[in-house]
Amino acid sequence: MLFDYPTLKLIWWLLVGVLLVGFAIMDGHDMGVGTLLPFVGKDDVERRIVINTVGPHWDGNQVWFITGGGAIFAAWPLVYATAFSGFYWAMLAVLWALFFRPVGFDYRSKINNPTWRQTWDWGLFVGGAVPPLIFGVAFGNLFQGVPFHFADNLMPYYTGSFWALLNPFALLCGVVSTAMITFHGAIYLMHRTEGAVQRRTQTAMLIFGSLLLLAFSAAGIWLWQGIDGFAIVSTVDPAALPNPLDKEVIRQPGAWLANYDKYPATLLLPALAYAGTLAAMLLAVNRATLAAFVASSLAIVGVIGTAGASLFPFVMPSSTDLRSGLTVWDSVSSHLTLNIMLWATLIFMPLIIAYTGWAYKVMAGKVTAAYIRENDHAAY
Amino acid sequence: MLSEELVDLSRLQFAITAMYHFLFVPLTIGMTWILVIMESAYVMTGKTIYKDMTRFWGKLFGINFALGVTTGITMEFQFGTNWAYYSHYVGDIFGAPLAIEGLMAFFLESTFIGLFFFGWDRLSRKQHLLVTILMAVGTNLSALWILIANGWMQNPVGAEFSYVTMRMEMVDFWAVLFNPDAQAKFVHTVSAGYVTGAMFVLSISAFYLLRGRDVEFAKKSFRIAAAFGFASICSVIVLGDESGYTVGEAQQTKLAAMEAMWETEPAPAGFNLIAIPNEAEMKNDFAIEIPWVMGIIGTRSLDQQIPGIKEIREKNRERILSGQIAVGALEKLRKNPADAETKALFEQHVGDLGFGLLLKKYVVDVGTATPEMIEKAVADTIPRVAPLFWTFRLMVGFGFLMLALFGAALWSSVKGNFANKPWLLRASLWMLPVPWLSCELGWFVAEYGRQPWTIYGVLPTHMSVSTLSVGSLYGSLAGFVGFYTLLLVVEMYLMVRFAKQGPGSLGTGRYDNEYAHA
């Protein structure tokens, strides 16, 4: 095999990060568009313009979410099992919100009835706004530890409630995530529209960009001052066969910022979050919308990267049975499976990026009222 | 111990969400190739009618596809939400094909389906045809990978148990990939999808012909559906028989149960055409038997025996007793991994570990299982016979019924007189639901027939679930059923509306019923 087990474990931490960032950039921009839909489109034609900016692409983009789930199943089976069963109702809320998207996009304009269309518009809003909010809330809870433990046979038990997930810090993280995704969606929408829709979207873009900067800063200060982190105090053997019960963990003030002392280069991640957001706002106002999209994508790398780097090596710490907390070393699949999955990713990811790029190139250009009128029977 | 109610509700939720999903998947799989055929005709002949056919049938395909995606989202995550121990225990093997399905198939299918609908004016004819082909390839590849995963649940090859990580681990990826169960299942299942697509086009075309509407459009569609459907139903039946053969090797239990074979008969065994199985006394109260057929289907020979249920139960009893030792040794090893003697004992019995776990349904410390508990566990190893026996026969019966229909449709297409045969058109219309029923029955036979296991011989169903509250399960079950039913009603409304309106819904000005467009 090309890489030894410890290296592969690290690579897979990075790859899960790449998939998460890919999901936020690609599915994120069409979720952001969904969230903005009822507010920036004032009549039916304008709303159809908004929807058709992502019409040909939302389905492919959603696969980042599906594949992310599959990759976590394959690479981090214990995380897949523990997180999704523990966050049961949160996960179902994400899935049920997502149900509105395929049907909302495809069915909305097939019937010419205002009530029918407005209902689906709000469905697309729910499908766009709820998932990022919940993902942010979930991350907020990771930082505080999740109440779960393993039995001797590694059966996971979650002992918290759904409502306990909605604590103030987690909700703040939900705001960060929703602001980030809506901001990113607004920039994409500005790139693909013109006139009144673009003007209204610019206002939204400035609001959510500012909100992202504020909320991200507030969460950082809170994490620094108010949240005890987790640290492994026993010796870690990264080459060992994964067994989450075989370690000793303590809670410690400031532990979530320890990595920035240890690896100062990681400070570039929060810096990227600020620089990317500010640059994207500036570029978008000056109508360099494509460059703004690149900048807001980099901001997403910065925000998610900051969360990941702060937690490292933890993925999902436990608040009730500290040693059960899952890390990049002990929640992974076997050496062979990680290796196979790495090859699968290396082969298919460039292909995916290439044909997705081609699809966007084919559909490039502004979506206009004239386009909607000419394609009344075929467009969304 | 996990409550039986929790296990039953988790199973029910998975069954319902999977069966809803499977209402949409076969049609998607089949329609993609029918669209490829129609569009190829357009590119080769340049006739606009073939483009209109691709677009109109594509419109109906899209309405169906939306719900396939919606219900599919659930499936990718439900192993984690509701089958957490399963996900941990076999994620090392089962997760890989699921992730590769996303990378290799879903991205391809979903990216190109967008261009299929929106790219008509932006792509050349050949480019658009390529897009349609890639969409079809992606769709069919997704079926391949999910059936590799499912095939492994039926016949878990290429993996070993590790007591350190407390799970199954992959040792041979190629064995998982080329699992004969998976390969036979794949062709059988996608062919069933092709039949579903063909029946869909055949039925709706027959409806237009019966009404005398859009006759040229309907005739061309009918011919394509008849030919494609006939080839596909032949493939379903032949590969179904191939599945019967591989089931015979990996899962004799399923075979014995769906054939109501209680006794091991001298080879070649007879086939029970109809029987009234009596589970309590382990015999058939009544049976019509065709000699030799079962032995030939199941073993491809005249001299190999197929074990009956009673013989399988006795073998399983041995394995449960051996597994009982394996579970006890494993629990000791977890506490003291250095214990060489226990390790040796464990390695001697590890092959039967799954059978030992069957006892966990009745007792925490399986070493203390009473003879009654062991007897119950032995009885558990055989799925209930009557439901399998009848669903299987119904599925096969439907298969041959469709063979007859597609045979007649193809014959009349060749002779060119199907439009004058109202009986054939009516039969085509009324048989519309049959492929869906067959697909659901087939799913039931495959999954119910594997019980009491999620992974045959490795992990019992009752140990696979998440430790959720029963209340959560009732809540989520109600949510799924309510949500899906609502969406299904909306989907059916649109589907019926556009199918009734016909190609006029394209707004081209070339067809009947243009006015009906909303």
Boltz contact constraints between the chains, C-beta under 6 A:
constraints:
  - contact:
      token1: [A, 56]
      token2: [B, 114]
      max_distance: 6.0
  - contact:
      token1: [A, 56]
      token2: [B, 118]
      max_distance: 6.0
  - contact:
      token1: [A, 57]
      token2: [B, 114]
      max_distance: 6.0
  - contact:
      token1: [A, 59]
      token2: [B, 110]
      max_distance: 6.0
  - contact:
      token1: [A, 59]
      token2: [B, 113]
      max_distance: 6.0
  - contact:
      token1: [A, 59]
      token2: [B, 114]
      max_distance: 6.0
  - contact:
      token1: [A, 60]
      token2: [B, 110]
      max_distance: 6.0
  - contact:
      token1: [A, 60]
      token2: [B, 111]
      max_distance: 6.0
  - contact:
      token1: [A, 60]
      token2: [B, 114]
      max_distance: 6.0
  - contact:
      token1: [A, 63]
      token2: [B, 106]
      max_distance: 6.0
  - contact:
      token1: [A, 63]
      token2: [B, 107]
      max_distance: 6.0
  - contact:
      token1: [A, 63]
      token2: [B, 110]
      max_distance: 6.0
  - contact:
      token1: [A, 66]
      token2: [B, 76]
      max_distance: 6.0
  - contact:
      token1: [A, 66]
      token2: [B, 102]
      max_distance: 6.0
  - contact:
      token1: [A, 66]
      token2: [B, 106]
      max_distance: 6.0
  - contact:
      token1: [A, 67]
      token2: [B, 102]
      max_distance: 6.0
  - contact:
      token1: [A, 67]
      token2: [B, 103]
      max_distance: 6.0
  - contact:
      token1: [A, 69]
      token2: [B, 76]
      max_distance: 6.0
  - contact:
      token1: [A, 69]
      token2: [B, 77]
      max_distance: 6.0
  - contact:
      token1: [A, 70]
      token2: [B, 98]
      max_distance: 6.0
  - contact:
      token1: [A, 70]
      token2: [B, 99]
      max_distance: 6.0
  - contact:
      token1: [A, 70]
      token2: [B, 102]
      max_distance: 6.0
  - contact:
      token1: [A, 71]
      token2: [B, 99]
      max_distance: 6.0
  - contact:
      token1: [A, 73]
      token2: [B, 91]
      max_distance: 6.0
  - contact:
      token1: [A, 73]
      token2: [B, 95]
      max_distance: 6.0
  - contact:
      token1: [A, 73]
      token2: [B, 98]
      max_distance: 6.0
  - contact:
      token1: [A, 74]
      token2: [B, 95]
      max_distance: 6.0
  - contact:
      token1: [A, 74]
      token2: [B, 96]
      max_distance: 6.0
  - contact:
      token1: [A, 74]
      token2: [B, 99]
      max_distance: 6.0
  - contact:
      token1: [A, 77]
      token2: [B, 87]
      max_distance: 6.0
  - contact:
      token1: [A, 77]
      token2: [B, 88]
      max_distance: 6.0
  - contact:
      token1: [A, 77]
      token2: [B, 91]
      max_distance: 6.0
  - contact:
      token1: [A, 77]
      token2: [B, 95]
      max_distance: 6.0
  - contact:
      token1: [A, 78]
      token2: [B, 88]
      max_distance: 6.0
  - contact:
      token1: [A, 80]
      token2: [B, 80]
      max_distance: 6.0
  - contact:
      token1: [A, 80]
      token2: [B, 87]
      max_distance: 6.0
  - contact:
      token1: [A, 81]
      token2: [B, 80]
      max_distance: 6.0
  - contact:
      token1: [A, 81]
      token2: [B, 84]
      max_distance: 6.0
  - contact:
      token1: [A, 81]
      token2: [B, 87]
      max_distance: 6.0
  - contact:
      token1: [A, 81]
      token2: [B, 88]
      max_distance: 6.0
  - contact:
      token1: [A, 84]
      token2: [B, 77]
      max_distance: 6.0
  - contact:
      token1: [A, 84]
      token2: [B, 80]
      max_distance: 6.0
  - contact:
      token1: [A, 84]
      token2: [B, 81]
      max_distance: 6.0
  - contact:
      token1: [A, 85]
      token2: [B, 81]
      max_distance: 6.0
  - contact:
      token1: [A, 85]
      token2: [B, 84]
      max_distance: 6.0
  - contact:
      token1: [A, 85]
      token2: [B, 466]
      max_distance: 6.0
  - contact:
      token1: [A, 88]
      token2: [B, 81]
      max_distance: 6.0
  - contact:
      token1: [A, 88]
      token2: [B, 468]
      max_distance: 6.0
  - contact:
      token1: [A, 88]
      token2: [B, 472]
      max_distance: 6.0
  - contact:
      token1: [A, 91]
      token2: [B, 81]
      max_distance: 6.0
  - contact:
      token1: [A, 92]
      token2: [B, 476]
      max_distance: 6.0
  - contact:
      token1: [A, 95]
      token2: [B, 73]
      max_distance: 6.0
  - contact:
      token1: [A, 95]
      token2: [B, 74]
      max_distance: 6.0
  - contact:
      token1: [A, 98]
      token2: [B, 73]
      max_distance: 6.0
  - contact:
      token1: [A, 99]
      token2: [B, 70]
      max_distance: 6.0
  - contact:
      token1: [A, 102]
      token2: [B, 66]
      max_distance: 6.0
  - contact:
      token1: [A, 102]
      token2: [B, 69]
      max_distance: 6.0
  - contact:
      token1: [A, 102]
      token2: [B, 70]
      max_distance: 6.0
  - contact:
      token1: [A, 103]
      token2: [B, 66]
      max_distance: 6.0
  - contact:
      token1: [A, 103]
      token2: [B, 70]
      max_distance: 6.0
  - contact:
      token1: [A, 106]
      token2: [B, 62]
      max_distance: 6.0
  - contact:
      token1: [A, 106]
      token2: [B, 66]
      max_distance: 6.0
  - contact:
      token1: [A, 110]
      token2: [B, 494]
      max_distance: 6.0
  - contact:
      token1: [A, 111]
      token2: [B, 518]
      max_distance: 6.0
  - contact:
      token1: [A, 112]
      token2: [B, 518]
      max_distance: 6.0
  - contact:
      token1: [A, 152]
      token2: [B, 334]
      max_distance: 6.0
  - contact:
      token1: [A, 153]
      token2: [B, 166]
      max_distance: 6.0
  - contact:
      token1: [A, 154]
      token2: [B, 88]
      max_distance: 6.0
  - contact:
      token1: [A, 154]
      token2: [B, 166]
      max_distance: 6.0
  - contact:
      token1: [A, 155]
      token2: [B, 85]
      max_distance: 6.0
  - contact:
      token1: [A, 156]
      token2: [B, 84]
      max_distance: 6.0
  - contact:
      token1: [A, 157]
      token2: [B, 467]
      max_distance: 6.0
  - contact:
      token1: [A, 241]
      token2: [B, 164]
      max_distance: 6.0
  - contact:
      token1: [A, 241]
      token2: [B, 165]
      max_distance: 6.0
  - contact:
      token1: [A, 242]
      token2: [B, 165]
      max_distance: 6.0
  - contact:
      token1: [A, 333]
      token2: [B, 92]
      max_distance: 6.0
  - contact:
      token1: [A, 334]
      token2: [B, 92]
      max_distance: 6.0
  - contact:
      token1: [A, 334]
      token2: [B, 169]
      max_distance: 6.0
  - contact:
      token1: [A, 336]
      token2: [B, 170]
      max_distance: 6.0
  - contact:
      token1: [A, 337]
      token2: [B, 92]
      max_distance: 6.0
  - contact:
      token1: [A, 337]
      token2: [B, 96]
      max_distance: 6.0
  - contact:
      token1: [A, 337]
      token2: [B, 170]
      max_distance: 6.0
  - contact:
      token1: [A, 340]
      token2: [B, 173]
      max_distance: 6.0
  - contact:
      token1: [A, 344]
      token2: [B, 100]
      max_distance: 6.0
  - contact:
      token1: [A, 344]
      token2: [B, 103]
      max_distance: 6.0
  - contact:
      token1: [A, 348]
      token2: [B, 103]
      max_distance: 6.0
  - contact:
      token1: [A, 348]
      token2: [B, 104]
      max_distance: 6.0
  - contact:
      token1: [A, 352]
      token2: [B, 107]
      max_distance: 6.0
  - contact:
      token1: [A, 355]
      token2: [B, 111]
      max_distance: 6.0
  - contact:
      token1: [A, 356]
      token2: [B, 111]
      max_distance: 6.0
  - contact:
      token1: [A, 359]
      token2: [B, 111]
      max_distance: 6.0
  - contact:
      token1: [A, 359]
      token2: [B, 115]
      max_distance: 6.0
  - contact:
      token1: [A, 362]
      token2: [B, 119]
      max_distance: 6.0
  - contact:
      token1: [A, 362]
      token2: [B, 122]
      max_distance: 6.0
  - contact:
      token1: [A, 377]
      token2: [B, 506]
      max_distance: 6.0
  - contact:
      token1: [A, 377]
      token2: [B, 507]
      max_distance: 6.0
